[in-house]
Amino acid sequence: MKTEHLTVATSPTFKAFLLRQARLQNIDVSELIRRQFHPPAETATLRLLTHQLRQATKRADKALDASLQAIEDTQTRIQQLRAAARKESQ
């Protein structure tokens, strides 16, 4: 990988924070920043799959709602037909 150097001015507190975070992950600060702002391809794939799953879930919710409404409508119609049949048989 071709690399270039970047100098960043920051507070001592933020520098210490970056060092701690890198140490916790057993990586250097450069890798920590790369991972944060240039995630691996797997992360992009997971984001895409998550988006697709959310969209599919929305469609499934709408389809289930429509199915439940159709069931309720059918039950109401059956009750109406039964009531009408009872009136005719009396």
Contacts in CASP RR format, 6 or more apart in sequence:
PFRMAT RR
TARGET T0000
AUTHOR 0000-0000-0000
METHOD contacts of the structure
MODEL  1
MKTEHLTVATSPTFKAFLLRQARLQNIDVSELIRRQFHPPAETATLRLLT
HQLRQATKRADKALDASLQAIEDTQTRIQQLRAAARKESQ
10 18 0 8 1.000
18 29 0 8 1.000
18 32 0 8 1.000
18 33 0 8 1.000
19 29 0 8 1.000
21 32 0 8 1.000
22 28 0 8 1.000
22 29 0 8 1.000
22 31 0 8 1.000
22 32 0 8 1.000
25 32 0 8 1.000
27 35 0 8 1.000
END
